């Protein structure tokens, strides 16, 4: 079964990935056989995961979450839907241009 997962590293940073076998991948990270990011920040702790029917969906979700701010990731981990909505609104409202101004 495909998974999207988040690890908290020893320095407090988050690593987001996707895999077919979550248990195996977690132990690979712990053994220093995972991504460079986790290899340099051991030990790691599994703090969140989601299950998917298709690996493409897990990978798409991984890329989506990787683009999020730290506080939005924390809201996801804490399952705080109100904060997720708030941080999404703030990003859309203040963080990204929604169009171009045309000058005549």
ZICOR-V50271 format. One line per field, one symbol per residue. ss: DSSP state (~ for helix, > for strand, _ for the rest). phi: phi as a letter, one per 30 degrees, with the letter a starting at -180 (. if undefined). psi: psi as a letter, one per 20 degrees, with the letter a starting at -180 (. if undefined). A space follows every 10 residues. Layout:
ss: ???
phi: ???
psi: ???
//
This chain:
ss: _>>>>>>>__ ___>>>>>>_ _~~~~~~~~~ _____~~~~_ ____>>>>>> >>__~~~~~~ ~~~~~~___~ ~~~~~~~___ ~~~~~~~~~~ ~~~~~_____ ____
phi: .dbcbbccdd cjdcbcbbad bddddddddd diccdeedec bddcbdcaab cbdbdddddd dedddeddde ddddddedhc dddededddd dddccbdcac dccc
psi: pqqpqpqprh jirqppaqrh nggghghggh jjjbqhghhi lqrqpoiqqq qqhphhhggg hghghhiqrg hhghhggikn hghggghggg gghhipqiaq ppp.
//
